[in-house]
């Protein structure tokens, strides 16, 4: 079988399985989130923490709960790293230095999981399991909780109540993430993935470099990573390491897990608002954008010009030789379209235009299908913007799901769209204006700019992947990227919850002959167009100076 045909079958089978799972898995998540019954284990947690599981919160209280939980998590994880040399199972590692501990704490609590270090040579087992792995669960659960709160804003009327953050957090963790992690870890262990607590050290040669590999709880962390909750890897080689990704079918399963929850959440949205067509429309928008990215990235890697790529049939540099170019490119598209950040090949070694696609995937706001929870609420923000633009075009007050999109709502949505690009572009400009920051670039010219632009795009969008050429373990990058991860996560969350509260207080508006049917192909096409246009208008100048200039210069 040719690599191209294998790549087509890889993509086609993913689409088929995701389509088959969309309804049953989406319905399962809907029941888990909306059930009136509390599990016994959940009731114990509520009693221990003093939470009233039957009480609800306004958007302000919900937002303060998110921020308080995340602030405590950052402080705890920071201290955990700083004192790890005194802890059990530290493996003799020194305390993580302050700027790196800050960066890592913020990274994992914001569901970014950017790593400026090699996991197997920096963190002991206890920090990995009780610090980083725990945040892999709860940071993802925070994203789903915020998305659910926004959906309640559309579904409810004449109320200021959006649910209970603590209940949402526990239910998503206990009923959704934990079961998948247990099942997935079992499958991965059966496939040959390492699951142990040995303190021994092995030496493995990968890609011409010697990697010191310390045994650890890899399988469980790998499942959480591939659920779209963790861009970090236990091993520095990430998902190209045979201990993390043993076979071709585990590679396929990892991509499926990356996409499963984000692509199924629109089903939850459709059921909660009482119109399943709305969920299908959102899933359709995500699917169109995702498929376009996968096709473009594969085409640019397989049919790239140049003497060597032409001779071997594709641009193979930096790709995983076990899986081939198409499967590596599809993995790269999936991981940058979501907030996973895991990699099974080096994006820095991709063709200039191929690397540009991975960047543009994140610049979309990671909405196709996006992060766990954040992809859904990001897409709903774009739907609100589209409805507003459509209303202006026909001269009527815009409405979405029976809610008027007025001045207050559009301010929340507009500020949401502006937050991440501001962080990316300002951060990149500051870095390029600093001699010490520029010295971290492994390459001069447009490719060096691409490395910096990719880093700030990844951090601000809470993705976690990187162009491997940049040396990000410096005081400047640990601090600056940490700030981008922090603001890029929590400013949008506050704005989303503010929008949810504004929508929930409204009286629904009956549909009329002039109401835009937001489940029809016209609306789907409009949202796709608005998404692409917004990204191009925002980022094109920066992209033109980086990967686009490099790509055109090489052609």
C-alpha angles and dihedrals in degrees: 000000000000119000090242093054090045089052092051091050090047091055096040093051091049091053092047095050093045089051091050093049096043096087104036096040093042090051090049091053090046092054092045092052101040101037115128090212125087119212118236093247090050092051089053090054092049092050093048093049096039094240121154101220093196095053122093134211138224117236092262093053091044090052093047090051091053092048094045093049092047094046092053090046092053092049093048094047092046092053091043090059094043093057099034092117088067094049133094115264092019090139088219094290119154122242113281109256116254101254093046092045089052092048093048095045092051091041097057096038091053091049090244099111094192108172123204090179141051107266097212093054101040111038128056122224095261094054090045094050105032097032115028099026092049090054089050086066105037098040089055090046089054090057093050091046092055091047090051090049090054091049089052087054089060094041099047131063138199094010138101094210120109101172130265119302094205093052092047091048094051096043095050091048097043102034103033115019100036097050092049091047092052094048094042094047090052091052093046093049089052088053092055104269114149119254112172146113099222117142095210125117128228128187120224127178114221128173091346094304128105111237120193105220119199119194115247148137094305104147096056093046091047092057091050090048093052093048084075092259102105133041093180126093131211087225123049091235089059116193093355088068112100090223089060099034110021104170145015093260093051086054089055091046092051092055090048091053091048091057103032104086098036093049093046097048093079086065088058089049093051093050095046094052091045097243116091091189088070090058092049090051092054091046089049092054091050091048095051093050092044095048091048090053094047092049093046095048093047092047094050092049098042100040100035115141126234134096100273099039090047092050095050096036099246145024099279101168112121095004126124105264093204092060103031132225100295095052091044091050092048090050089050091051093048094048095049094042087058132040092256101105093188114138136197093186138030111269089194088066095051119108113278093254092041089054088048090059092054088052094047090051089063093040089060084073090256094276101136087100093321132185126336100287095342091076092058097046091044091053092047089053089054090048089054091050090049093050089050092051091047090051091053090050094056097034100244137113107274118240133187121190090344094308123115116237101217135162095290094049095046091049091057091047094046094049088050091055093047098048101074098041090050091054093046098047098039091046092049092048092051092048093049090049092054119082092205092051092048090053088068091067113102092202135043128226126017095346091055089052089049090056092054094041091050092051094053092041091052094046097044092048092045093240105129103206121117146196095254093219095077120086099220099169095098131111091251097050096039089053100038097043090045090057091048091051091048097047093037090058107038105033091059090045092055090048092049092051091047089054091047091053092049092050094046092057093056128100108237116254115226115242116254138184090275096051114118110242100230095191097058128097091253092063092043090054092047093053091048090050094047091049094051094042093050091051094047094047091048104042108021096098092053093043090048090058093047128031096002093053091046092048095048091046091054095047 
